[in-house]
Amino acid sequence: MVRTLTSAFAIGVAARITAQVSSFALILVASRALDLAEFGSYAIASALMVITTTLVYTGIFHLILRTDDLDRDRDTFFLMQLAIGLTGAAIMAVTGLALGGPAAGGTALALVALAPNPALAALSAWMEAQLVRQSRIRTTALATLLAELVALATSVAMFQAGYKLEALISGRYTSMAFILLVYLAFLRRLPRLSFRRDSARHGLQQAWPLWGSTSLGMLSNYGADLVLGAFLSPAAVGAYRAGSRVANTAADVVLQPLGTISWARFARLESATHRPDIRAAWQENLALCAAILAPAMLSVCLLAPGIVSVLLDPSWGAAAGVVAILAMARSIDSLTFLLEPTMTCLGKGRLQFLVRLCDATLLVALLLALGRSSAEAAALAILAKSVVMGIVATWVMARALALKPADLAETLAPGIGLALVCLSVILTVRAMPIEISQAHALFATAGAVIVTWALAVAGLMRRRWLVLPTP
């Protein structure tokens, strides 16, 4: 039991749960300090910041995990990460200035104020990749957790002092400062201004499929924010992003630590020429992901009206429909989260890029055709895209791994079964002839679902139908 609770995945999930609870708590506080238009202004700037920062954490980041000569490549790789961060910072700053600059407030203020963040992320990504390479995933997970708590404390204090957008922006910088100090304390190394052309050439050849794939993935995640921001008001963006934050909380708790562990494990199996073992690791990791996300997202979908009504400010009620729709989309997206590590470590990076290109193209088409009229319409466009691309990506990975339909069915069976169990619990609680408040009904139902699910998962792990992943 102790070994299970202290495993890298368990620590990662625990850290992500706490970090996501912290992020969700920030939304709760923000919903009482900001209206949807103000929150939407921050969401637009945050979307651009996250897209660029994610590129810093992709491609070169994963090459640091995979290179056979870290001493030779690490400094060049940092300069490449820094170039990406500086490019993102410039794009954000120029866009904000074009909209009127800080004096204009709203989106312009948020864009200019958040612009330096991607450049700072280059240093944190460079250090984190080396810590992950050393299998210090617990360290990075706990550092991320504490950084989110620092951001929450900063923003809450500033909200109480009467600040608005400035409170959210300041939280991002105190979080970044904290994580840089922690990583530096453990790594005890700073990059040098050293550049090797052969390292850069190799890095570009290996990283561009991941950069392209991640850019397209970020378009899938944040395309609706940008489309709604272009065609509608910041309030529509605020409703969509608030709903997305609620729906994504449970998904990110699982996908982020499991994705990091999968990259570390698949890269190790690739370098050790144990590529057939990637298939077994893929099945184990996807089975666990489905067993957690399928029941969680179905529950969030069914409980969405109560979640928004009870936990957020009543003025944010427009987010309830978005929560329900995106919860189902995120459940389906769990089928594709292993696409990058799987195809890259199997030497099929070009194919995974083409899959993500189709994903982004379909999303843009659906958003422009159907999703630009409202936040819920945008969520429906994302759900339709997720269904189509979930099928395509699963088929591509199954072929690359030589998996049969029976193998996929066996992998997904625990998740489907657990989702049906949670559905029955929700329907049973709703059928009880008890007059209680909406808040009490929400907490009672959620509690019953969590207890039932936890007992079922414990039984499946005991029978080895589910296995905790290892890096």
Summary of the structure (lengths in Angstrom):
residues: 471
radius of gyration: 21.7
end to end distance: 18.6
largest distance: 71.9
contacts: 1721
relative contact order: 0.11
helix: 85%
strand: 0%
